[in-house]
Amino acid sequence: MNNMNYTEIINSRIKEINIVGEPKELYEPISYILNLKSKRIRPILSILSFSLFDNNIKKIIDPSIAIEFFHNFTLIHDDIMDNAEIRRGYKTIHKKWNKNIGILSGDLLMIFAYKMLEDIKEKNFKSTISRFNQIAIQVCEGQQLDMNYESSKIISEQEYLNMIKLKTAVLIGFSLELGGIIAGQDKKTSGLLYEIGEHLGISFQLMDDYLDVFGGAEFGKKIGGDISSNKKTYLIIKLLEKADSTDKKLILELIKNNSDDNKKIKIISELMKKYSIDKIAINKIEFFFDRGFKLLESLPSKKEKINEIKEYFKNLKKRKV
């Protein structure tokens, strides 16, 4: 079964769940965000992970959708905190409705995430809920760090990597780990699955940072958007670290003065090339990607099943670069 079939299975199940009710202002935003175009990366990873050990994927569908619901809950709330206007090409929920509706509908979607875990077998129930809660806490910690760093002049590479690990990579890690847990694997194997996902999740977030500056218009976002909004991405952090005192002063002035966007993007992009920040970023992306793939090889499963996950990650990487 290919990944397109998995996407169809997930979407079909989400439609069956059919989160509707009254008052409609509470439920309609949930239907709205779940129907926006999505690759369903996290539930697909759970299914692929589960398939390493068990062919009866019905057991993993609802738990995998719990992660998708949780992920979308975080997107609703993050958009409110960022005052974002667009999500997947459409108005964000708080812009289409309002902030209060966004907060409450997000909360309800989080509750439905837990509902999708209700029927897990007793022997796997406690470990699943425990890990789900740990991951949810870490995602919140990552979001708070991200907001904290907005007002910090300079943050270190390690601080940034830790933040994106918490905000993004831990949920990718748990998506793989969940497949192992539901398939009845021991802590060592499910922990290894988590580690693989964490490394690959960091790699993909770093790739987003890279593409914001060095990607093309076909990637669906304004080039230099992170520079324009003064986000402290991996590339900016490395640039401030490598730049000489004159260039560093210029960068900080451009950020502080919130000057003309096009000028700021042009100057900072050129400085990134001057200090080979593009190559440094690519090397770091490959470092985490390679580490995740090496760990994949040590999983106790058939090679063809491991190759399925490898191919999925390779295809994701191709779409991004």
C-alpha positions in Angstrom: 0.0 0.0 0.0 1.5 3.4 -1.0 1.4 6.6 1.0 -1.4 8.1 -1.2 -3.6 5.2 0.0 -2.6 6.0 3.6 -3.6 9.6 3.1 -7.0 8.5 1.7 -7.5 6.1 4.6 -6.7 8.9 7.1 -8.9 11.5 5.4 -11.8 8.9 5.1 -11.6 8.1 8.8 -11.5 11.8 9.7 -14.7 12.3 7.7 -16.3 9.3 9.5 -15.5 10.9 12.9 -17.3 14.0 11.6 -16.7 16.5 14.4 -20.0 18.4 14.2 -22.5 19.8 16.8 -24.0 23.0 18.2 -23.2 25.8 18.7 -21.9 25.7 15.1 -19.3 28.4 15.8 -17.5 25.9 18.0 -17.5 23.0 15.5 -17.3 24.7 12.1 -13.7 25.9 12.6 -12.5 22.3 13.3 -14.1 21.0 10.1 -12.6 24.0 8.3 -8.9 23.3 9.4 -9.2 19.5 9.0 -10.4 19.9 5.4 -7.6 22.2 4.4 -5.1 20.5 2.1 -2.6 18.5 4.2 0.0 15.8 3.6 -1.0 14.1 6.9 2.7 13.5 7.5 2.4 12.5 11.2 -0.3 9.9 11.0 1.4 8.4 7.9 4.6 8.1 9.9 2.6 6.2 12.6 1.2 3.8 10.1 4.5 3.2 8.4 6.1 2.6 11.8 3.4 0.3 12.9 3.7 -1.6 9.6 7.3 -2.5 10.5 5.9 -5.0 13.0 2.2 -5.6 12.2 0.1 -5.7 9.0 -3.2 -5.0 10.6 -3.1 -1.2 10.3 -6.7 -0.8 11.6 -5.2 -0.8 15.1 -3.1 2.3 14.4 -5.5 4.5 12.4 -7.4 6.1 15.3 -4.3 6.6 17.5 -2.5 8.1 14.5 -5.4 10.6 14.0 -5.0 11.6 17.6 -1.6 13.0 16.6 -3.1 14.8 13.6 -5.8 16.4 15.8 -3.2 17.5 18.3 -1.0 18.9 15.6 -3.9 20.9 14.2 -4.8 22.1 17.7 -1.3 23.6 18.0 -1.6 25.2 14.6 -4.8 27.0 15.6 -3.3 28.4 18.8 0.1 29.2 17.2 -1.6 31.2 14.5 -3.4 33.2 17.1 -0.1 33.9 19.0 1.7 34.8 15.8 -1.3 36.8 14.5 -0.9 34.9 11.3 -3.4 35.6 8.5 -2.9 32.6 6.2 -2.7 28.8 6.9 -2.3 26.4 3.9 -3.3 29.1 1.5 -6.6 30.0 3.4 -7.6 32.4 6.1 -6.6 31.3 9.6 -9.4 30.5 12.0 -9.1 33.6 14.2 -9.2 35.8 11.0 -12.1 33.9 9.5 -14.0 33.9 12.8 -12.3 35.5 15.8 -9.7 34.8 18.5 -12.1 33.6 21.1 -13.6 31.1 18.7 -10.1 30.0 17.7 -9.1 29.4 21.3 -12.2 27.4 22.2 -12.4 25.3 18.9 -8.7 24.5 19.4 -9.3 23.3 22.9 -12.2 21.1 21.6 -9.9 19.6 18.9 -7.4 18.7 21.6 -10.1 16.9 23.6 -11.0 15.0 20.4 -7.4 14.0 20.1 -7.7 12.2 23.5 -11.0 10.7 22.4 -9.1 9.0 19.5 -7.0 7.1 22.1 -10.0 5.8 24.1 -10.0 2.3 22.5 -6.3 1.4 22.7 -5.8 -2.0 24.2 -5.3 -1.9 28.0 -1.7 -3.2 27.8 -0.7 -0.2 25.6 -3.0 2.4 27.0 -1.0 3.7 29.9 2.3 4.0 28.0 0.5 5.7 25.1 -1.2 8.3 27.3 2.0 8.9 29.3 4.1 9.5 26.3 1.4 11.6 24.6 1.3 13.9 27.7 5.0 14.2 27.8 5.2 15.2 24.2 2.3 17.6 24.5 4.2 19.3 27.4 7.4 19.6 25.4 5.5 21.1 22.4 4.1 23.8 24.7 7.6 24.4 26.1 9.0 24.8 22.6 6.3 27.3 21.6 7.0 29.4 24.8 10.8 29.3 24.0 10.1 30.5 20.5 8.1 33.4 21.8 10.8 34.2 24.4 13.5 34.3 21.7 11.5 36.9 19.7 12.6 39.5 22.2 16.2 38.2 22.6 18.9 40.0 20.6 21.0 36.9 20.2 20.4 33.2 20.9 22.9 30.4 20.6 22.8 27.6 18.0 22.2 25.1 20.8 19.3 27.1 22.2 17.7 27.2 18.8 18.2 23.5 18.1 16.6 22.7 21.4 13.7 25.0 20.7 12.9 23.4 17.3 13.4 20.0 18.8 10.6 20.7 21.3 8.3 22.7 19.1 8.5 20.5 16.0 10.7 17.4 16.2 9.4 15.7 19.3 6.0 15.3 17.6 7.6 13.7 14.5 9.5 11.4 16.9 6.3 10.5 18.8 4.5 9.8 15.5 7.0 7.0 14.8 7.2 5.9 18.4 3.4 5.5 18.6 3.5 3.0 15.8 5.9 0.9 17.8 3.9 1.2 21.0 0.6 0.2 19.4 2.4 -2.7 17.7 3.5 -4.0 21.1 7.2 -3.3 20.8 9.4 -2.9 23.8 10.7 0.4 25.2 14.1 0.0 23.5 12.6 -0.3 20.0 9.9 2.3 20.5 12.5 4.7 22.0 14.7 4.1 18.9 11.8 5.0 16.7 11.3 8.2 18.6 15.0 9.1 18.2 14.9 8.5 14.5 11.9 10.9 14.2 13.5 13.5 16.3 16.6 13.7 14.2 14.6 13.8 11.0 12.2 16.4 12.4 15.1 18.7 13.2 16.5 18.2 9.7 13.2 19.2 8.1 12.8 22.3 10.3 16.3 23.4 9.4 15.3 22.8 5.7 12.4 25.2 6.1 14.8 27.8 7.5 17.1 27.3 4.5 14.3 27.4 1.9 12.9 30.6 3.3 16.1 32.3 2.0 17.4 30.1 -0.8 14.2 28.4 -2.0 12.2 29.4 -5.1 8.7 30.9 -5.4 7.4 27.4 -6.1 7.7 26.5 -2.4 4.6 28.5 -1.7 5.9 31.2 0.6 7.5 34.6 0.2 11.3 34.3 -0.1 12.9 36.1 2.8 9.8 36.0 4.9 11.7 35.0 8.0 14.2 37.8 7.4 11.4 40.3 6.9 9.7 39.3 10.2 13.0 39.3 12.1 12.7 35.6 13.0 15.8 34.1 14.6 16.3 31.1 12.3 19.3 28.8 12.2 20.7 30.9 9.3 20.4 34.2 11.1 22.0 32.7 14.2 25.0 31.4 12.2 25.3 34.6 10.3 25.5 36.7 13.5 28.0 34.1 14.8 30.3 34.2 11.7 30.0 37.9 10.7 32.8 40.4 11.4 32.0 43.3 13.7 31.1 45.7 10.9 28.7 43.3 9.2 27.2 42.2 12.5 26.5 45.8 13.4 24.7 46.3 10.0 22.6 43.2 10.5 21.5 44.2 14.0 20.6 47.7 12.7 18.5 46.3 9.9 16.7 44.1 12.3 16.2 46.9 14.9 15.1 49.6 12.5 12.6 47.3 10.7 13.8 49.0 7.5 12.5 48.5 4.0 11.8 44.8 3.6 13.3 44.3 0.1 16.5 46.1 1.1 16.8 44.1 4.3 16.2 40.8 2.6 18.7 41.6 -0.2 21.5 42.7 2.2 21.1 39.9 4.7 20.8 37.2 1.9 24.0 38.5 0.3 25.8 38.5 3.6 24.6 34.9 4.1 26.3 33.9 0.8 29.4 35.9 1.8 29.8 33.9 4.9 28.7 30.6 3.3 25.7 30.2 5.6 23.9 28.3 2.9 26.6 25.6 2.9 26.7 25.5 6.7 22.9 25.1 6.8 23.0 22.3 4.2 25.7 20.5 6.2 23.6 20.7 9.4 20.5 19.5 7.6 22.4 16.5 6.2 24.0 15.8 9.6 20.6 15.2 11.2 19.1 13.5 8.2 22.0 11.0 8.0 21.9 10.3 11.7 18.2 9.5 11.5 18.8 7.1 8.5 21.7 5.3 10.3 19.4 4.6 13.2 16.7 3.4 10.9 19.0 0.6 9.8 19.2 -0.8 13.3 15.5 -1.4 13.6 14.4 -5.1 14.1 12.3 -5.3 11.0 12.4 -6.5 7.4 14.6 -4.4 5.1 11.8 -3.8 2.6 9.6 -2.3 5.5 12.5 -0.1 6.6 13.0 1.0 3.0 9.3 2.2 2.9 10.0 4.7 5.7 13.3 5.7 4.0 11.6 6.4 0.7 8.9 8.4 2.4 11.4 10.6 4.1 13.4 10.9 0.9 10.3 12.0 -1.0 9.5 14.6 1.7 13.1 15.9 1.4 12.8 16.1 -2.4 9.6 18.1 -2.2 11.2 20.6 0.1 14.5 21.1 -1.8 
